[in-house]
Amino acid sequence: LMKFDSTNNMIDFREVRADGEYSDEISVAVPEGDYTDLDDVASQIEAEMRNASPNNVNYAVSYDYTAGEFMIKGSDKNIKSFSMLWQTGSSRENSAGRMLGFSADNEVTFAASDEPVVNITLDSSNNKIDFREITTDNEGNLDVCELTALVEENTYESHEELALEVEKALEKASVEEGNRVNYAVSWDEVTQNFTIKEKGDRLDEFRLDWKSGENAPLSVGGNGESIGGVLGFDPEDDVAKAAESDRKAEWGIFNTLIDLKSYLKDNDTYGIERTLGRLDGHYQKMTQRVVDSGMKYSRLETRETITGDVSLSLTERRSSIEDADMIESIMNLKNIQTAYQAALNSTSQILNLSLVDYLR
């Protein structure tokens, strides 16, 4: 039924490992000879492909007498697909594809789940998170809350589900004994990492005590009940805190000029542009200060003029009161005094009269 020789007995194929890595092209030869049994042909091809497989795939080759077709299968945990290179292989000139009924390359892929299968079991031996919430009071004193979160004991079938439960556990511990902080725990499909962070800015520092906590691994002196290893964290503490400058911020014009000198020396065009922008800002601020000073000086001059006018008016009024004619004033006083004495004498004379005086 079939005759294979050096002109038509080559089969080229390539495997794709489970991690996505492609193998080199693999070439096998169907033993030359005359075949009267197609099952024998299938058996020979199967044996050659199995022996040559770099990933030890147990290929299965068979002939379907009803359909009149050869079938090649290779599903295996070590590979995710394989390709039969009937037309693009290096042995295409003497390929067995035409004899076997194949006219084009075949890529055989296998169905795979969209997400990796997860089966993470947590119990009292691996569900604890030691962490600290550090804040600063109004007087600059540190307030440290040492907390332990207990993740719900369960078997988790997805990383997202586990991330949500870790988030809930952290927030529950914070509400009960800490600063009522909101946390965000997420799973990144690309990096295959969990991320734990504060959702907000209430804390000055957030520490995950994977190493220094009570539930740290046995290898570092803990009781080994931390969830850190399950989540992929190394037994080292993780610290998250706000960035602070190492020195006092200085942004004066002289600092800008010093920076400009340094940038000019290094021929740093980007630094020069930034420094010129800062100088422009300094110039605008100085101009604004000059304008403010001029306005204040003008107001002071106006106030000084008003004060002078008021002082002159007061002086004139005082002068009109204090600088009177002494002689005239004395004469007026004497006239008033004489009139007053005459009135007193008349009154006294009238008061001295009695009823006897009238009878006379």
C-alpha positions in Angstrom: 0.0 0.0 0.0 2.8 2.4 0.8 6.5 2.6 -0.2 8.8 4.8 1.8 12.4 5.6 0.8 14.8 8.5 1.2 12.7 10.7 -1.1 9.5 10.6 0.9 10.1 9.4 4.5 10.9 12.6 6.5 8.7 14.1 9.2 9.5 17.5 10.8 7.7 18.8 13.9 8.2 21.2 16.8 6.9 21.2 20.4 5.8 24.2 22.6 6.5 23.5 26.2 4.0 24.2 29.0 5.9 27.4 29.9 5.6 28.7 26.2 9.1 27.9 25.2 9.6 26.5 21.6 11.8 23.6 21.0 14.2 23.3 18.1 12.8 21.6 14.9 12.7 17.8 15.3 13.2 15.5 12.2 12.4 11.8 12.2 12.4 9.3 9.3 9.8 6.6 8.6 11.8 3.4 8.2 12.2 2.7 4.4 10.3 -0.2 3.0 7.1 -1.5 1.5 4.1 -1.4 3.9 1.0 -3.5 3.3 -0.6 -2.6 6.7 -1.4 1.1 7.4 -1.6 0.4 11.1 2.1 -0.6 10.8 2.8 2.7 9.2 1.1 4.5 12.1 3.0 2.4 14.6 6.4 3.2 13.1 5.6 7.0 13.0 4.4 6.9 16.6 7.6 5.2 17.8 9.9 7.6 15.9 8.2 10.7 17.2 8.1 9.4 20.8 11.8 8.6 20.7 12.7 12.0 19.3 10.5 14.1 21.5 12.6 16.4 23.7 9.8 16.6 26.3 9.1 12.9 26.4 5.7 13.2 24.9 3.8 9.9 24.3 2.5 10.6 20.8 -0.4 8.5 19.5 -0.6 7.9 15.7 -3.5 5.9 14.2 -5.2 5.3 10.9 -9.0 5.8 10.6 -10.2 3.3 8.0 -13.6 4.8 7.9 -12.4 8.4 7.1 -9.3 7.1 5.3 -7.0 9.5 7.3 -4.0 9.3 9.6 -4.4 11.1 13.0 -1.5 12.3 15.1 -2.1 13.2 18.8 0.3 14.4 21.4 -1.6 15.9 24.4 0.7 15.9 27.4 1.2 17.9 30.6 4.7 18.8 29.5 3.6 20.6 26.3 0.8 23.0 25.4 0.9 22.4 21.6 3.0 20.9 18.8 3.2 21.7 15.1 3.7 19.3 12.1 5.9 21.1 9.6 4.9 19.4 6.4 5.6 22.5 4.2 8.0 24.7 6.3 10.2 22.0 7.8 13.9 21.6 6.7 13.0 18.2 5.1 10.0 19.5 3.1 11.6 18.3 -0.2 11.5 14.7 1.0 8.6 15.0 3.4 6.2 12.0 4.1 3.3 14.4 4.3 2.0 13.8 0.7 2.1 10.1 1.2 0.3 10.3 4.5 -2.4 12.7 3.1 -1.1 16.0 4.7 -0.7 19.0 2.4 -0.1 21.9 4.9 1.4 22.5 8.3 -0.7 21.5 11.2 -0.6 23.2 14.6 -2.2 21.1 17.3 -3.1 23.2 20.4 -4.9 22.1 23.6 -7.6 23.8 25.5 -6.3 25.6 28.6 -8.0 27.5 31.4 -8.0 31.2 31.3 -6.6 31.5 34.8 -4.2 29.2 36.6 -5.8 26.7 38.8 -5.6 27.8 42.4 -6.1 25.7 45.5 -4.8 27.6 48.5 -5.8 26.3 51.9 -5.5 28.6 54.9 -6.0 27.4 58.5 -4.8 28.5 61.9 -1.2 27.5 61.0 -0.8 29.9 58.1 -3.4 32.7 58.1 -1.8 35.5 60.2 -0.4 38.9 59.2 1.7 40.9 61.7 1.8 44.6 60.8 2.2 48.1 62.3 0.4 51.3 61.8 2.6 54.3 62.7 1.3 57.9 63.0 2.6 61.2 64.4 0.7 63.3 66.9 0.6 67.1 67.0 3.7 67.3 69.2 5.7 65.1 66.8 5.6 62.0 68.9 5.2 58.6 67.2 2.2 56.4 67.9 2.8 52.8 67.0 0.0 50.2 66.8 1.2 46.6 66.6 -1.6 44.5 65.0 -2.2 41.0 63.9 -4.8 40.2 61.1 -6.5 36.8 60.8 -7.4 35.9 57.3 -10.5 33.7 57.2 -9.7 30.0 57.1 -10.8 28.5 53.8 -9.7 26.9 50.6 -9.4 29.7 48.0 -9.8 28.9 44.3 -8.6 32.3 42.9 -5.9 34.8 43.8 -8.4 37.6 43.6 -10.6 36.0 46.2 -7.7 35.5 48.6 -6.6 39.2 48.0 -10.0 40.4 49.0 -10.0 38.3 52.2 -6.5 39.6 53.1 -7.8 43.2 52.6 -10.8 42.5 54.9 -8.6 41.0 57.6 -6.3 44.0 57.7 -9.1 46.5 57.8 -10.9 44.5 60.6 -7.8 44.5 62.8 -7.3 48.2 62.1 -10.9 49.0 63.1 -10.7 47.0 66.3 -7.3 48.1 67.6 -5.7 50.5 65.2 -6.4 53.7 63.3 -9.4 52.5 61.1 -7.2 52.5 58.0 -8.5 51.4 54.6 -6.3 49.0 52.8 -6.0 47.8 49.2 -4.8 44.3 48.4 -4.6 43.2 44.8 -3.2 40.4 42.6 -1.3 41.2 39.3 -1.8 38.5 36.7 1.3 39.8 34.7 3.9 39.9 37.6 2.1 37.1 39.6 2.5 39.2 42.7 0.3 40.4 45.5 0.4 44.1 46.5 -0.6 45.4 49.9 -0.9 49.1 50.5 -2.7 51.8 52.4 -5.7 53.3 50.6 -5.2 56.9 51.6 -2.7 58.9 53.6 -3.6 58.5 57.3 -0.4 56.7 58.2 3.1 58.1 58.4 4.5 54.5 58.0 3.0 51.1 57.3 5.1 48.0 58.2 4.5 44.3 57.3 6.4 42.4 59.9 7.1 39.2 58.0 10.4 38.8 59.8 10.1 40.6 63.1 6.5 39.7 63.9 5.4 37.0 66.4 4.1 34.8 63.5 7.3 35.0 61.4 8.8 31.8 59.9 10.4 29.3 62.3 13.7 29.9 60.5 13.8 33.5 61.8 12.5 32.8 65.3 8.8 33.1 64.9 6.0 30.5 65.4 5.6 29.9 61.6 2.0 30.9 61.4 2.4 33.9 59.0 0.7 34.0 55.6 3.7 35.7 54.1 5.1 32.6 52.4 1.7 31.7 50.9 1.4 35.2 49.4 4.9 35.0 48.0 6.7 37.5 50.4 10.2 36.8 51.5 10.9 36.6 55.3 12.0 40.3 55.4 9.9 43.2 56.8 8.3 45.5 54.2 8.1 49.2 55.0 6.1 51.8 53.3 6.4 55.5 54.3 6.1 58.9 52.8 9.1 60.3 51.1 10.8 63.1 53.1 13.6 65.5 52.0 17.0 64.9 53.6 17.6 68.6 54.2 15.7 71.9 54.6 14.2 73.0 51.3 16.0 76.0 49.9 14.7 77.8 46.9 16.2 81.3 47.2 17.6 83.3 44.3 21.2 82.7 45.5 20.7 78.9 45.5 19.3 79.2 42.0 22.3 81.2 40.8 24.6 78.6 42.4 22.7 75.8 40.6 22.9 77.8 37.3 26.7 78.0 37.7 26.9 74.3 38.2 24.7 73.6 35.2 26.7 76.0 33.0 29.9 74.2 34.1 28.5 70.8 33.2 26.8 72.1 30.0 23.5 70.7 31.2 21.0 72.3 28.9 18.0 70.8 30.7 19.2 72.1 34.0 20.0 75.5 32.6 16.4 75.7 31.2 14.9 74.8 34.6 17.2 77.3 36.4 16.2 80.1 34.0 12.6 79.3 34.7 13.3 79.6 38.4 15.1 82.9 37.9 12.0 84.2 36.0 9.9 83.2 39.0 12.3 85.0 41.3 12.2 88.1 39.2 8.4 88.1 39.2 8.3 87.7 42.9 10.8 90.5 43.5 8.8 92.8 41.1 5.7 92.0 43.1 7.5 92.8 46.4 8.7 96.2 44.9 5.1 97.0 43.9 3.8 96.1 47.3 6.5 98.2 49.0 5.6 101.2 46.7 1.9 100.9 47.5 2.6 100.7 51.3 5.0 103.7 51.0 2.3 105.7 49.2 -0.2 104.9 51.8 2.2 105.9 54.6 2.8 109.3 52.8 -1.0 109.9 52.6 -1.4 109.0 56.2 1.4 111.4 57.1 -0.2 114.2 55.2 -3.6 113.6 56.9 -1.9 113.5 60.3 -0.1 116.8 59.6 -3.4 118.5 58.7 -5.1 117.2 61.8 -2.2 118.4 64.0 -2.3 121.9 62.5 -6.1 122.1 63.1 -5.7 121.1 66.7 -2.9 123.6 67.1 -5.1 126.4 65.7 -8.0 125.5 68.0 -5.8 125.4 71.0 -4.2 128.7 70.1 -7.7 130.3 69.7 -8.5 129.1 73.2 -5.1 129.6 75.0 -3.8 132.7 73.2 -6.6 135.3 74.3 -5.9 139.1 75.0 -5.0 139.3 78.7 -6.0 142.9 79.3 -9.3 142.5 77.7 -9.9 139.3 79.6 -9.0 141.0 82.9 -11.3 143.9 82.2 -14.2 141.6 81.3 -13.5 139.7 84.5 -13.5 142.9 86.5 -16.8 144.0 85.0 -18.4 140.7 85.7 -16.9 140.7 89.3 -18.3 144.3 90.0 -21.7 143.3 88.7 -21.7 140.2 90.8 -20.7 142.1 94.0 -23.4 144.7 93.4 -26.0 142.0 93.0 -24.7 140.4 96.3 -24.9 143.8 98.2 -28.4 144.4 96.9 -29.5 141.0 97.9 -28.0 141.3 101.4 -29.7 144.7 102.0 -33.1 143.3 101.0 -32.6 140.2 103.1 -31.8 142.5 106.2 -35.2 144.3 106.1 -37.9 143.1 108.6 -41.6 143.8 109.3 -40.6 146.4 111.9 -38.9 148.4 109.1 -42.1 148.5 107.1 -44.1 149.7 110.2 -41.9 152.6 110.6 
